[in-house]
Amino acid sequence: MKQQSQIFDVHVLRAVGCLLVVLVHVSALFYVERGNWEDVILFINQASRFGTPIFAVVSGLLLFLQVKKRGFLFNKFFKSRVNKIVIPFLFWTAFYLLYIWLIFGTSPFESGLKHFIFDVAFGKTYSHLYFISIVLQFYLVFPLLQFIKSRGAWIGLLILSALVHIYSMKFMGDFEGLFGLIAEQRAFLPKWFFFFIFGGFLAYHWETAKEWAYKIRVPLFFAVLLVFYFAAVEYEWGRYIGSNRVTNIINLPVIILFVMAISEKIASNPSLNYLASRLGSMSMGIYLIHPFVLSVLQRNLPSGVWTLSLFPVWFAVVMFLTIGMILLIKKLPFGHIILTVPSVEKKSAEKSKKEELQKSVI
């Protein structure tokens, strides 16, 4: 049951992450179409900028959980990552490059082959692909990190990763040359390293963290409200709007722990259980496809439809169309290759409770 609980928690985290990412991009589209930030839209945009770091935490969590349970085999790891991440990344990079070329007439090679390779490597071919580049960079160092298992080593690595994060965000812009160019990229691993390491830390301290989070769930609830509020305030203070802002070293653990604390409540509700599991399983597909849906809607609808009162409607439309495309791709002969959608075990909360009761009787 512990493993099932972990899997469901991961689905919940993924679901929260993808909903926040879509909220960021839908609210950004409203800004583009209306030419200014309305207070409510700005708050939604800023309060939703935790989705991508959540995905980074989940990526680290899943990798280290697998190592913890099954050990590390490099060949198996390499083959799995190629199938699940590299191939979809290359396919969707090509898809968006072709889309831009056909619709906007922009050739991907107009700046030269070296520039093209650089843009592909760092996910600059379309706005959201940078995160897949970050994940791939993390895979390069992961074989070294999987040997870290002791509590003291993990605490030290977590502190070190936080310091690396702060340094890379604050001081690496001073470098010149090729390294300076790489360091200024959004998809520069040191700017995201803390989130992956925090996921690994959780993998090795899952039960303790979950139990502790549940005990302080009420303070965590108010802490999450403050995190969302100050996300918008921070924009007004210094316009630090990046998803990997330095303050997320504090913000992300608060959000993650709160989700872990309430996941049992979500699991016990059949509707929320089903919704979280389905959204979680489709989160990568939602991340990859929703910008295409937004672009199509933006190009074909008049600017007058993007009003504040219709924001929930358009958010729902984007989610509906995106999920529809995912279900369609799954039916294609090679759909599982270009879009990884893990299966969801069909198991209701009531069935889980019955099994627990049977175990207690036995």
N, C-alpha and C positions, 0 to 999 in steps of 0.2 A: 504493500500500500504506500510505503514511503516513495518508491520509484514513481508510482502513478501520481502521487501528490506533486512531486518535482516536475513531472511532465506537464501536468495541468498548470502549475504555477508559471512554467515557461510559456505555455500558450497564452495565459493571461497577460504576461509581460509583453509578448509579441503583439497581442491584440491592442493593448494600450499604446504601444509604440507606433503601430501603423495608423491608428486613429489620430494620434497627435501629429504625425508627419503629414497626413492628408489635410488636417486642419490648418497647418502652417501654409501649405501650398494653395489651398482654397482661399484663405484670407489674403494671401499675397496677390492672388489674381484679382480679388476685389479692390485691392489698393491700386493695381495697375490700371484697371478699368475705370475707376472713379477718380484717379489722379491725386488722392490724398488719403491719409489714415483717419477713419472715424474711430472714436475712442474704443468702442466695443470691439471692432475688427482688430485694432492694434493690440488690445489686451489678449484676444484669442490667439493672435499671431505669436506674441511673446510668451504667453503661458503654455503654448503648445510646442515650444522648441526643445523639448526633452525627448522626443521620439527617437531621433537618430542615436543619441547616446545610450538610450535604453536598448536599442538593437546591438550596440557594441558590447554592452554588459552581457546580454543574452548570448552573443557569439562566444565570448570568453567562457561564460558559464557552461554552455553545452560542450565545448571542447574539453574543458578540464573535468567535467563530469564523466565523459567517455573514458578519459585516461584513468580516472579514479576507479571506475568500475571494471574496465576491460584491459587496462594497460595500453601501452603505446607501440604500435607497429607502423613504421614509417611508410612502407609500401601501401598499406591499407589506408593510412591517413592521406597520402598523396592522391591515390585513385579516387577516394571519396570526395576530396576537395575539388578535384578537376571536374568530376561529374556534377557536383551540387552547386559550385560557385563559378569556376573558371569558364565552363562552356556557356552557362546562362549569361555571364558578364559579357563574353565576346559576342554572343548572339544579340543581346539587347543594345550593346554598343553599335553593332552594325545596323540594327533596326532603326535606332534614333538618328544615326548618320544618314541613312537612306531617306528617312522621313524629312530631315532638314534639307537635304539636297533636292528632293522632289517638290516639296511644298514651298520652300523659301529660296531655292536656287543657290544655296551656299555649298560649294564643293569642300569636302573635308581635307583636300590636298592643296588648297590654294595658298597655304603658308609654307608648303614644303613637307617632305617626308619626315624629317626629324621632328618638326613641330607636331605633325600628325601623331607620331609614335608617342611623343611626350604627353599629348592630350589624352590619348587612349589609356596610357599607363596610369594616369592620375584621375581618370574618370571625368575629364573636362568636356567630353563630347556632348553631354547633356547634363543639366544642372544637378540631378540626383545621383548620378553614377559614381560620384566621388567616394561615396561610402563603401561601395563594393571594392574599390581600389584600396581603401584603408584595411578592409578585412583581408584582402589578399596579402598586403604587406605584413599584417599580423601573423598570417600563416607561415611566413618566412622565418620568424623568430620563435614561433610556438614550439618546434621540436626541442629547443634549448630550455624553454620555460617549464615543460612538463615534468622535469626532474625535481622541481621545487615542491616539497610536500610537507615539511615541518611547519608548525604554527609560527615559530619565530621568523623563519625565512619568508613566509607569506606576509607577515606584518611589515618586515623590512622592505620587501618588494613593493608593497602597497604604498608605503611612505615614499620610497624612491620614485615610483611612477607618478605620484602626485607632484613631486618636485620637478620631474622631467616635464610634466604637463605645464606647470607654471612657467618654467624657463622657456619652453618652446613657444608658448603663447605671448610672452612678454619681451623676450630678448633675441630670438632667432631671426628676426627681421633685419638685423644689422649685418648679416653675412652677405658676401658678394659672390659673383661667379655662379657656376652650376649649382653648388650646394645652396647658395642663397636663393636661387630660383626654386629649387625643390622645397626648401624650408618655408617659403612663403605660400606654398600650395595649401589649399584647404584639406586635401587628402595627404597630409604628412603625418605619418604614424605617431611620432612623439606627442602630437597635439591631441591624440585620442587614446594613448597607451593606458592611461589610468583606468578608463572604463572597462577595457578588456581585462586588466589585472583585477579590478574589483569583482568582475564576473568569476574569475578563477578563485579569488578569495572566498566568495560565496559557495563555490562548488565544494571546497574543503571544509567549510564551516556552516553547511546548509541548515542542519537541524537546530544548532545553537542559535543561528541568526533568526530563523523562523520563529522559534519559541520566544526569543527575546522581543522580536517585532510584535508578536501577538500580545505580549504583556503590556507593551507601551503603545498599543494601537490608537488610543484616544489622543495622547500627545502627538503621535505621528500624524494623525488626521489634521490637527491644527498646524503642525509644521508644514504639511503639504500645501495648505491654504496660504501660508506665508510665503512659501516657495513660489507659487503661482503669482501672488501679488507682487513680490519683489522682482520677479522676472520682467514685469512691465515697468516697474519703477526704475530698474537698472537701465532700461532703454532711455528713459528720460534723463537719468544722471549722466550716462556716458555712452549711450548707444552701443553697448556691447551685446549685439543681437545674435552672435554666433551660437550654434547648438553646442559647441564645445567650450563655451565661456568658462573662465577660471572658477567662477562660483559654483559650477556644476560638480566640482569635487565634493561639495556639501549637498547640493540639491539632489543629485542622482541617488546617493545612498538613502536619503530620506524618502524619495518616491518609490524606489525599489522595495525598501523594507515595508512601506505601507501597503504596497500591492501584495507582498508576501503575507502580511498580517490579515488581509481581508479575503484572500483567495479561497479559504474554506467556506466563507459565506457565499461567495460566487458559485463555488462547486455545488453547494446544497440547493441552489435554485436551478431547476431544470432548464429554464429559458436562458438564464445567464450562462449556465454551464455550456449549453450548446453553442450560444453565440460566441463566447470567449474561445472555445475550442476551434470553431470554424474559422474565425477571424485570425486566430493565432497560427493555424496551419497554412492559411493563405497570405500571411503577412509579407513574405518576400515578393510574391506575385503582386500584391497591392502596391508595395513600394516601387516595383519596377514599372508597372503599367499605368498607375494613376496620372503621372505627368502627361502621358499621351492623351488620355481622356480629357484632361483639363485643356490641353492645347486645341483639341478638336472642338470642344465647346466654345472656347474663346474665339476661335476663328469663324464659327458659324452662327453665333448668337449676337444680337445687338447689345451694345454696352448698357442699355437701359435695364436689362434683366438682372444686373448685379446690384441689387438693393439689399440693405441691411435686413429687411423683413423676410427676404427670401434666402438668406444665408443658410439656415438649416435645410431648406429644400435642395439647394444646389450641392450642399455637402452630401446629402443622402443620394442625390442623382449620381454624383461622382463615384461614391462607394458602390452603388448598384451597378453602374456600367462597368466599373473595374472588375467587380466580382463576376459579372457576366462574361467578360473576356477571359478571365482565368478559367472558368468552367468550360468555355469553348475550347481554349487551348489544351486543356486536359484531355479532350476527346480526340485531338489530333494524333496521328500515328507516332510522332516523335515529341509530343507535348511534354512528356515527363523529362525530356532532355533539356529543353529550353526554359522550363519553369519548374522548379522544385516545389512540390506541394506535399508535405508529409501527411500520411494517413492519420485519421483521428479514430481512436478506439471508441466504438459505439457502446457507451456504458453510462447509464443514467446514475444520478445521485442516489436514487432509491435503491438501485441494485447494489451500489457500493455499500450502503448502510446495511442491507441484508447480509452481505458477505461479512461485514464486520461483526454483525450479531451472531452469525453462524460460527465464526472463529472464536468468539467469546464463550459460546456454549460448549464448543469442542474443548 
